[in-house]
Amino acid sequence: LLLSTMKSHDEYTFYHSVNVCILSIALARLAGLPEDELKLLAVGALLHDIGKVRVQASTLQYPGRLNPEQWAEIKLHPQEGAAAILAAAAPGQEIAAVVAFEHHARFDGQGYPSLVYDRERHFFSRLVATADTYDALTTRRSYRRAETPNRALQVLLQGAGTFYDQNMVHAFIKMVGVYPTGSLLQLAGGELVMVTRNNNEAADHPDVVLVRSAGGASLEVPEPFSMIGRTVVDQLTPAGAGLDPAALLEVAGYQNS
């Protein structure tokens, strides 16, 4: 019911929440969380932004810098979300309210809302905050362009120890790789390739397929391509390249990547 309300209020927030849930579960699996804790984490990740149903849609979708009144409204969504979850949660799921309440509090406690307790942010909150930032940065919004996956990872690294738990950041980068699957890389020779799988033994040499030749011709079916001796000069967003990585992965036969 809460998710249905969210989807009807702001579709971006709904899909963002689903993405954050998926990333959080994957990161928690890497951390070795047991199944029962994974389920609790999933609820918290899925509902971390539920408080935004209390924020006017015009504010959520505002195409410019927010004014002080709009920003004050946005900053209330952690408390609103926690209250909504506590009112609806089944016994034993109250931890989801903690995630909603703390996901913008920052690792150093200098975020919002201002916390009156000194204890460390909950493990789930620190994990979700990392996934939340990555997905938010790599998604296009009405007020800014999408960042490349590599740029999003740089932001996480720059904020490690202050905004984010450094252990979570390093684990997240280990999970997605230096160039996450679907990354579009411009090579020095002019070719455009897409990452299909990360190479644990050589992080800067992932498995890739050629999607656009050095001459600028797009391939109908991407072809395997060797990164040996190749230099990456840029990383493009899907919008910037005019390509859909998910569709390309499917055409290339990497449905399970």
N, C-alpha and C positions, 0 to 999 in steps of 0.2 A: 504494500500500500504506500509506504514512504517513497519507494522508487518510482511508482506510477505517478505520484504527485510531483516528484522531481522532473520526470520526463515531460510532463505537460507544462511545467513552469519554465524550464530552460533546458533545451535538448542538449546543448553543449555540455552542461554540468552532468547530465545523465551519462553521456558517452565517456566523458572524462573519468567519472567515478568507476565505470566498468573497466576502463584501461588501467586505472590505478589499482583496482582489485587484482587484475591479472598479474601486473608487475609485482605487486606485494606478495602474492602467493608464490610466484616463482622465486623471489628473493628469500622468502621464509623457508622454502624447500631447500635452497642452497645452504641456509643456516642450520638446517636439520630439525626444524620444528616438527613435533608430532602431529598426527592428523587432527586430534581434538583441538589443539591450539590453532592449527591452520584454519579451521572453520570459524573460530572466534575472530581471528585476524581478518578473514574474508568479509565478515559482516561489518567490522569497523572500517575497512578500506572502502567497501561499497557505499557506506553511509557517511563517510568523513565530511562531505560537503552538503549533507542534507539540510543544514541550517540555511542554505542559500534560497530555499523556497520562501523564506521570510524576507528576502531582499527583492526589491522591485526589479522586474525583468528589464526595465529601462536602464537601471543602474548596472546590472550584470552585463548588458550588451552595449553599454555606452562606448562610442567609438573614439574617445579621447581620454585625456587625463581626468581623473575623478576630482570633483571639488571636495572640500572638507566634509560636507554633509553626506555625500555619497560614500566617501571612504569610511566615515564613522558607521554607516549602515553595513558596509561590507565586513568591518571588523567585529560586528556582533554575531556573524554566522557560526563561529565555533560554539558559543554559549547556546544559541538557538538550536543548533544541531544536537548538542548533548541533551538538552531538555526534551527534544522530540524523541530521541532514542530511548531515554529513560521511561518516557510515557508509553512506549510501544514495545520495548524489548521483552523477550521471554526471560524467565529466571536463568541466570548464568551468563547472559549476553551483555550485561551492563558495561563490560570493558569497551564495547563499541562506542559508548558515550565518552569514555576517556580519550579515545583516538580522535573523535570529532572535536573535543574540547582542546586538545593539545597540539593538533597537527600544524598550527602556525605559531606555536609558542617558542620555536627555535631551540636548538640544542643547548644554548647558553641561557635560555630563559628570558631573552630580551625581546621576544616577539609579542604576539597578542593571542589571547587576552593576557593581561599581567597576572602572573601566578603568585599566590600567597604562600605556597609551600616550597620547600627547598629541595625536595627529593628530585632525582633525575626523571626526565620525561620517560613515560612507559616505553618499553621495548617496541611495542606495536606502533606507538605514535611516532617514534624515531624512524622506523622502517617505512611507514606510510608517507611521512614527510618527504623522504628521499624520492620515492616513486611518484609522488604528487608533483614535485618540481620538475622532474624529467618529462613527464607527460605534458604538463602545462607548457613547458618551453618548446616542445617539439610539435605543438599543435597550433595552427593558425587561429588567431582571434580577430574580432572586429577592430581592435585597437592596436594590433601589432602582427608582424609576420611570424611565421614559424621559424624556429632556430633549427640548425642541423643537429643530429644526435651528438656529434663530436663537440659542438659548442655547448650543448646542454650538460654534457659530462664535465666540461671545463668549469661551468658555473657551480656544479656540485663540488668539484675539487676546491675551488676558490672559497666556498663556504664551509668546507669541512672543519669541524672543531668549533664553529660559531653558529652558523645557521643549521648545520646538519651534523649528525654523529659521523665522525671520520671512518669508523669501522663499517657503518652502513654504506657510506659512499664507496669505499674500496671494494666491498663485497658486490655492490651494484655494478661497478665497472668491470669486475671480474665476470659477472654474470652476462652482461650484454656485450662485452668486448670493447676494444678501443674504437672499432667501427662496427656498430650493431648490424645485425642482419637487416637488409633492405637499404643500407646506406648507399648513396650514389656518389662515387668518387671520380673526380676529374684527374686524369693522369697527365704527366708532362708531355707525352706524345700526342695528346689531343683526344685520346679515347675516353669514353665514359663507361665505367663499369659499376656493377651493383654487387654488394656483398651478399653471399648466400650462406656462408658459415664462417665462424671465427676459428682461427687456428691457434690452439692453446700453446703450441710450441713456438709460434712466431706471430705475436699479436699484430705486428705491422704488415703481415702478409696473409690476409684472410683469403678464403676461397671466394672467387668472384666470377661473374659472367659478363661478357661484353654486351652492352646494350646499344652503344652508339660508336661507330667507327671514328678514326682520327679525322676523316673527311666530313663527319657530321651526319652520316647516314644511319638511321635507326634500324636495328635488326628486328624482324618480325618474331624470331625465336632467339632469345639470348644464347650466346655460346660460351662454353668454359674458356677462361682466359688466365694466363699465368701472370702473377705479380712479381716474379723474379726479375730483378733489374729495373723494375718500374718505380716511378716516384709519384706520390700523390701530391697534387698542387692545390686542390680545393675539394670541398665537400658541398654538394648541392642539395637543396631541399627538393622534394617531389614537385612542388609548384614551380620552383625555379627551373627545373629540368623539363617540366611538362610531361612527367611520367608518373605512373602508379606502381610503386614497388610491389604491392601485394599482387596485382595482376601479373606483373613480370615474373614474380616468383612462381606463380601458378603455371604460367606458360612454360617456364624453364623446367618444370617438374619438381619444384621444391615445396610442394604443398605442406610438408610436415616440418619445414625449417622453423 
